[in-house]
Amino acid sequence: MCGTDIMPAALITGSTGLVGSAAVRAFAKKGWRIVGIDNDQRQQFFGPAGSTRGTLAGLQAALPTYRHYDLDVRDQAGMAALFATHGRELDLIIHAAAQPAHDWAAGAPLVDFQINAVATLALLELTRQHCPEAVFIYVSTNKVYGDVANSLPLIEQPTRWELDPAHPWAANGIDESMRIDRTLHSLFGCSKLAGDLLVQEYGRYFGLRTGCFRCGCITGGNHAAVAQHGFLAYVMRCAVNREPYVIHGYKGKQVRDNIHADDLVGAFEQFYLNPRPGEVYNMGGGRHCNCSVLEAVELCERASGNTLPVTYIDAARKGDHIWWISDVSKFRRDYPSWDYRYDLQAVVASVYAGARQERARP
């Protein structure tokens, strides 16, 4: 690998976000040196509730091997300087920085594309120039498939939509063969797909050790969740604080799979140990951990002991999925030692603990 020291080194973008901070903690615990990049752009996207400054303070206090750069991934000069300093020592790059909300992207499409696509291309090129042997992991999204999933044969049930049991995806969820074109993506889905394809291409064309993880809903107790991003943690925050929650369309029966950030980072570690250049994996809670919006409301009410004030708007968000469950079978076949540590009950307990901790802060 690129690193020359005994202690391996990782660069993690979006290092104070949910996935990035989970990766920082997991790899630092294993003795890695970590270089993190995050300028708390979430606060600019979503306001004070989206800020991750508290997470940064916690990482710096707990992890002496963590080195933080308050740097925008769009700053090509700043990123080039960082790679000139650290590039040769890097064994792993986890690119988790992103503009993560498809509603927000519609209001600022150029900014969204610069962050999700152009900055990803620049990061890939810096990797190729400075540390071509490093493993490069891209946190992608199921939105790269657009809303083609909404054309699947769905059956309405009392609290959720479900896929017709006769369909081949019913047993395990949607696999990587779903098409990515001739569908409504949202501008966010387009920018993430551009980054996704670039990451694949740098693996297949240049031979970089790249991998794309197309995630459903990622969650955990450390999520700075807001209305536009962070589904399950945001429902829990509303329940704990008795704040109103708005359901948009599909009778609240739209289904999401949820994967805990720690389980996702565990998958990253397996890929690092045996990379498959240019590979793509659907990654989510799958049949193991999923719920509808209505079911999430009930779970959060039960955990918090509060009644959640809910308003229903009979208009779905543009491009939103009615039913999404990720089939993780391909990743399991390639990496049989990986497994979930969190089921739905444990995920709910984690986001409840996080919401309680947040409420207790002065």
Residue, then its C-alpha position, 0 to 999 in steps of 0.5 A: m500500500c501507499g503508507t510507509d509507516i508501521m501505523p497505516a493512515a487514512l484520509i476521511t472526507g466529511s469526517t465529522g458527519l455521521v459516516g465520517s466520524a464513525a469511520v474515524r473512531a473505528f479506524a483510530k481504535k485499530g491504531w490508524r493515523i487519521v487525517g480528517i477533512d470537514n468544514d461543517q458545511r452541513q450548518q450552511f445547508f441545514g442551519p444550526a441543527g445540522s452542525t457537526r462542530g460538537t462531533l469534531a470537539g469529541l473526536q479531537a478530545a478522544l483521539p490523539t492520532y486524529r488530525h483535522y483540516d477545516l477544508d472545503v473539498r471544492d478548494q482544489a488548491g487546499m486539497a492539493a496542498l494536503f495531498a502534497t503533505h500527506g498523500r504518500e502516507l495514505d493507505l485508505i481514502i473514505h470519501a463521505a463528504a457530500q451535499p446529501a439532500h435532494d430537496w436542497a439540491a434543487g435550490a442550488p444545483l451548481v453548488d450541489f454538482q460542484i460538491n458531489a461530482v467535481a470535487t469527487l473527480a478532483l479527489l480521484e485525480l489527487t489519489r492517482q497522482h499521489c497514492p495510486e495504491a490506496v483504497f478509495i471508498y465512495v459513499s454513494t446513494n440509492k438515489v443513483y437509480g432514480d425513481v425507477a423503483n416506483s414502477l415495481p409491483l407494490i402491494e398496499q398493506p396496513t402500515r407499509w407498501e410491500l413488493d409483490p411476493a412473486h417478484p424476484w427482488a421480494a425476498n432480499g431487496i433491490d440488487e445492483s442490476m436495477r437500471i440507472d437511466r430513463t428515470l427521474h433522479s432528482l438533481f442530487g441523484c444526478s450529481k451523486l451518480a456522476g461521482d459514482l461513475l467517475v469512481q468506477e471509471y478510475g477503478r476500471y480505466f486507471g486501476l485504482r482500488t475504488g469501490c462504490f457503496r450505494c446506501g439506503c438510509i444510514t443512521g445512528g446516535n451521532h446523526a445531526a439529523v434535519a428534516q431534509h436528511g437523516f430520516l430515522a434520527y430526525v423522527m426520533r428527535c421530533a418524538v423526544n422533543r415533542e416537535p411536529y413531524v410532517i409526512h409527505g405522500y404515499k400515506g406514510k407507508q413508504v419503506r426505507d431500509n436503515i443501516h447503522a453507520d458502524d455496520l457500514v464502516g465495518a463493510f468498508e474495512q472488509f473492502y479495504l482488506n480485499p479491494r475489488p477495483g471499480e466494484v459497486y455494492n448496494m448497501g443498506g439495512g436490507r430485509h434485516c432492518n427496515c421500516s415504513v414512515l408510519e412504523a418509524v413514528e410508532l417505534c419512536e413514540r414507543a422508545s420516547g414515551n411521547t406522542l409525536p404530533v404528525t401532519y400529513i401532506d398528500a404530496a410526495r417529495k419529487g423523486d422519492h422512493i415508495w419502497w426501497i430495501s437494499d439487497v446486500s447479497k453481492f457484498r455478502r458473497d464477496y465478503p462473507s465475514w461481514d455481518y450486521r451488528y445492529d437490528l432494527q431494535a438496536v438501531v432505534a435504541s441508538v438513535y434514541a440515546g443520541a436524541r436524549q444526549e442531544r436534548a441534555r446538552p446546554 
